[in-house]
Amino acid sequence: MIHKSIKKNYIYNLMYQILILITPLITTPYLSRVLGADGIGTYSYIDSVSSYFVLFATLGLTTLGQRETSYVQDNREKRTIIFWEIFIIELIACLLCTIAYIIFSLKQGSNANLYLVLVFNMLAVLVNISWLYQGMEEFGQIVFKNTVFKIIGIVYVFVFVKLKDDLILYLFGISFFLFLGNLSLWLNLPRYVDRPSFRYLHPSKHLKAVISLFIPTIAIQIYTVLDKTMIGLITNSSFENGYYEQAIKIYRMVLTLVTSLGIVMIPRVGFFYNKGDTEAVQKYMYRGYQFVWFLGIPLSFGLLAISSNFVPWFFGDGYAKVASLISIFSFLILVVGISNVTGVQYLIPTKRQHIFSFTVIVGALINLILNLFLIRILQSYGAAIASVIAETVITATQLYIVRKELSPLVIIKSGYHYFIAGGIMLFALLAIRSILTPSILHTLILIFSGAGVYFLILFVMKDEFFISNLRNILIKFINRR
């Protein structure tokens, strides 16, 4: 098998993940003013409820499909069987959940139509085969197919969503174009798999793996969806949900830069694990941790420093609380980044999803319990703090469990250069921020100043990871001229 470039696939996957988030991010300043915090909060709550049905339709099949495909990258016959077996499970689960969702939506009274238009989220899961391309390390295919529909979706929002009452049009647009983007992935399917021969298919053999991967998927949903649901139920305030929604949107956008490597590494680690090459697996893991330190530290410290300058001009009036929420979420970038390497990039490809499930379930329970107390006292702040504590427990537990295979000392030592550079950058940004006012120009000044200080310190410290990658970039640039 000829491996695709990890760097190239990282860039492709980064583009894909950012693409998923970029549509709401680009439209957020506009929608914040048109729909208001109340409208955004209503969307956030309805979308969170819809996500539970999407969760059961997905069943953790995306991770399973990617992993199993990575094992048979170089065998078309086996790949064909794996694809159709997993798709059959996906088809059955999606059809059942779609029927259940339609019945549920019809019982929501005056909000029934708002729920019903999100049925395209269910259909998007039904036709989603991005896991095949990810398992084959063909990330460029995913990016190319979805870009067109994301751009159309952005144009749609600015053309059709004009009033606060246009919330239903917004809900329709984000779900319908997601469906079309996933549907377009079927165009190139014949290049990778053949038509199914049903007598050779045995979907039931994957059920045990489906269940074991579905358990952590449910738990992870607590951080991404249940927080918003509990904020809505406990505070009875769509405004609090609106603040939380906007803050977590920015946090996830930044986090994507760090965790995008995870999806790229799953098929690579899975391939070497299936070949029994543990040395190669360990090498990629340590590189993964170093990458998280290298990129995660400046992003975490930078987000903490610039949030108060960024929020006022980006979201407009009435969103001051979002800046504080973003500051809390900034601590999660490193924590989740390290957990992504240990759990997603290591435990899942090496078929130890039961360990991954255990740690995530523990964290989910902690998050749930803390939410019950902290949201009542601190509202949306409480949900954010609960998530930080729960994710920290998950990360620490995973590192402890794999300590004999992946040395915590080696992991920590690989990050000390970046903590020093990041700390100096943070103090520099706080000093600069004190003399600036919230504006696009001043936020850009903070971003470029922070990046300049951080990379200059790494250059002075002669950091091997930074210097080697900088050298490679310069060589490629010179060779192209």
Residue pairs with C-beta under 8 A, 6 or more apart in sequence:
1 73
1 74
1 271
3 137
3 268
3 271
4 137
4 138
4 139
6 261
6 264
6 265
6 268
8 140
9 137
9 139
9 264
10 260
10 261
10 264
12 139
12 140
12 142
12 143
13 134
13 139
13 142
13 143
13 260
13 261
13 263
13 264
14 256
14 257
14 260
15 143
16 139
16 142
16 143
16 146
16 260
17 256
17 259
17 260
17 263
18 253
18 256
18 257
19 143
19 146
19 147
19 150
20 146
20 150
21 249
21 252
21 253
21 256
22 150
22 253
23 150
23 153
23 154
23 157
23 174
24 31
24 174
24 249
25 249
25 250
25 253
26 154
27 154
27 157
27 158
28 246
28 249
28 314
28 315
29 314
29 315
29 316
30 157
30 158
30 161
31 39
31 40
31 157
31 161
31 170
32 40
32 246
32 315
32 316
32 319
33 316
34 161
34 162
34 163
34 164
34 166
35 43
35 161
35 164
35 166
35 167
35 170
36 164
36 242
36 318
37 238
37 239
37 242
37 243
37 318
37 319
38 238
38 239
38 242
39 164
39 167
39 242
40 238
40 241
40 242
40 245
40 246
41 232
41 237
41 238
41 239
41 240
41 241
41 242
41 245
42 114
42 167
42 238
43 167
43 170
43 171
43 245
44 228
44 232
44 238
44 241
44 242
44 244
44 245
45 228
45 229
45 232
45 238
45 241
46 111
46 114
46 115
46 118
46 171
47 118
47 171
48 225
48 226
48 228
48 229
48 232
49 115
49 229
50 101
50 115
50 118
50 121
51 121
51 221
51 224
51 225
52 221
52 225
53 97
53 98
53 100
53 101
53 104
53 122
54 97
54 121
54 122
54 125
55 217
55 218
55 221
55 225
56 93
56 97
57 90
57 93
57 94
57 97
57 98
57 122
57 125
57 126
58 93
58 125
58 217
59 89
59 90
59 93
59 210
59 213
59 214
59 217
60 210
60 213
60 214
60 215
60 216
60 217
61 86
61 89
61 90
61 93
61 131
61 210
61 213
62 128
62 130
62 131
63 131
63 213
63 217
63 266
63 348
64 86
64 131
64 206
64 209
64 210
64 213
65 82
65 83
65 86
65 129
65 131
65 132
65 135
66 131
66 134
66 135
66 263
66 266
66 267
67 135
67 266
67 267
67 270
67 348
67 349
68 82
68 86
68 135
68 206
68 209
69 79
69 82
69 83
69 131
69 132
69 134
69 135
69 136
69 267
70 135
70 136
70 137
70 266
70 267
70 268
70 270
70 271
70 274
70 349
71 270
71 271
71 274
72 78
72 79
72 82
73 79
73 135
73 136
73 137
73 267
73 271
76 192
76 193
76 194
77 194
79 136
79 192
79 193
80 193
80 194
80 196
81 200
81 201
83 129
83 132
83 192
83 193
84 193
84 196
84 201
85 201
85 202
85 203
85 205
85 206
86 131
86 203
86 206
87 129
88 201
88 203
89 203
89 206
89 207
89 210
90 125
90 126
90 128
91 126
94 122
94 123
94 125
94 126
95 126
97 122
98 119
98 122
98 123
98 126
101 115
101 119
101 122
102 116
102 119
104 115
105 112
105 115
105 116
105 118
105 119
106 112
106 116
108 114
108 115
113 168
114 167
114 168
114 171
117 168
117 171
117 172
117 175
118 171
118 175
119 175
120 172
120 175
120 176
120 178
120 179
121 175
121 178
121 179
123 179
124 175
124 178
124 179
124 181
124 182
125 182
127 179
127 182
127 183
127 185
127 186
128 182
128 185
129 182
129 185
129 186
129 189
130 142
130 182
130 185
132 189
132 192
132 193
133 139
133 141
133 142
133 185
133 192
134 142
134 263
134 266
134 267
135 267
136 192
136 267
137 264
137 267
137 268
138 192
139 263
139 264
141 185
141 188
142 185
145 181
145 184
145 185
145 187
145 188
146 181
146 182
146 184
148 181
148 184
149 177
149 178
149 180
149 181
149 184
150 177
150 181
152 177
153 173
153 174
153 177
156 173
156 177
157 170
157 173
160 166
160 169
160 173
161 169
161 170
161 173
209 353
212 353
212 354
212 357
213 348
213 353
213 357
215 357
215 360
215 361
216 353
216 356
216 357
216 360
216 361
218 364
219 357
219 360
219 361
219 363
219 364
220 360
220 364
222 364
222 367
222 368
223 364
223 367
223 387
223 390
223 391
226 367
226 368
226 371
227 244
227 248
227 367
227 371
227 383
227 386
227 387
228 241
228 244
228 245
228 383
230 371
230 372
230 375
230 383
231 237
231 240
231 241
231 244
231 375
231 379
231 380
231 383
232 238
232 240
232 241
234 371
234 372
234 375
234 376
235 241
235 375
235 379
235 380
237 379
240 379
240 380
241 380
243 319
243 321
243 322
243 325
243 380
244 325
244 380
244 383
244 384
246 315
246 319
246 322
247 322
247 325
247 326
247 329
247 380
247 384
248 325
248 329
250 303
250 307
250 322
250 326
250 329
251 303
251 326
251 329
251 330
251 332
251 333
254 299
254 303
254 333
255 332
255 333
255 336
255 337
257 295
257 299
258 291
258 292
258 295
258 296
258 299
258 333
258 336
258 337
258 340
259 336
259 337
259 340
259 344
261 288
261 291
261 345
262 288
262 340
262 341
262 344
262 345
263 344
265 284
265 288
265 345
265 349
266 344
266 345
266 348
266 349
267 349
268 284
269 281
269 284
269 285
269 345
269 346
269 349
269 350
270 349
272 280
272 281
272 284
273 281
273 349
273 350
273 351
281 346
281 350
282 405
282 406
284 345
285 341
285 345
285 346
285 406
286 406
286 410
286 411
286 414
288 341
288 345
289 338
289 341
289 406
289 411
289 414
289 415
290 414
290 415
290 465
291 465
292 334
292 337
292 338
292 340
292 341
293 334
293 414
293 415
293 418
293 419
294 418
294 465
294 466
296 333
296 334
296 337
296 338
297 334
297 415
297 418
297 419
297 421
297 422
298 418
298 421
298 422
298 425
298 450
298 451
298 454
299 333
300 330
300 331
300 333
300 334
300 422
301 330
301 422
301 423
301 425
301 426
301 429
301 450
302 425
302 426
302 429
302 446
302 447
302 450
303 326
303 327
303 329
303 330
303 333
304 327
304 330
304 331
304 426
305 426
305 429
305 430
305 433
305 446
305 450
306 429
306 433
306 443
306 446
306 447
306 450
307 322
307 323
307 324
307 326
307 327
307 330
308 323
308 327
308 433
308 438
309 433
309 436
309 437
309 438
309 439
309 442
309 443
309 446
310 323
310 326
310 438
310 443
311 319
311 320
311 322
311 323
311 326
311 438
312 319
312 320
312 323
312 438
313 438
313 439
313 440
313 443
315 322
321 380
324 381
325 380
325 381
325 384
328 381
328 384
328 385
328 388
329 384
329 387
329 388
331 388
332 387
332 388
332 391
335 388
335 391
335 392
335 395
336 391
336 395
338 395
338 399
338 411
339 391
339 394
339 395
339 398
342 395
342 398
342 399
342 402
342 406
343 356
343 359
343 360
343 394
343 398
344 356
346 402
346 406
347 353
347 355
347 356
347 398
347 402
348 356
355 398
355 401
356 398
359 394
359 397
359 398
359 401
360 394
362 393
362 394
362 397
363 390
363 391
363 393
363 394
363 397
364 390
366 386
366 389
366 390
366 393
367 386
367 387
367 389
367 390
370 382
370 385
370 386
370 389
370 390
371 382
371 383
371 386
373 382
374 381
374 382
374 383
374 385
374 386
375 382
375 383
375 386
376 382
378 385
399 406
399 408
399 411
400 408
417 458
417 461
417 463
418 458
418 463
420 457
420 461
421 453
421 454
421 455
421 457
421 458
421 461
421 463
422 454
424 453
424 454
424 457
425 450
425 453
425 454
425 457
428 449
428 450
428 453
429 446
429 449
429 450
429 453
432 445
432 446
432 449
433 446
436 442
436 445
436 446
455 466
458 466
458 467
459 466
459 467
459 470
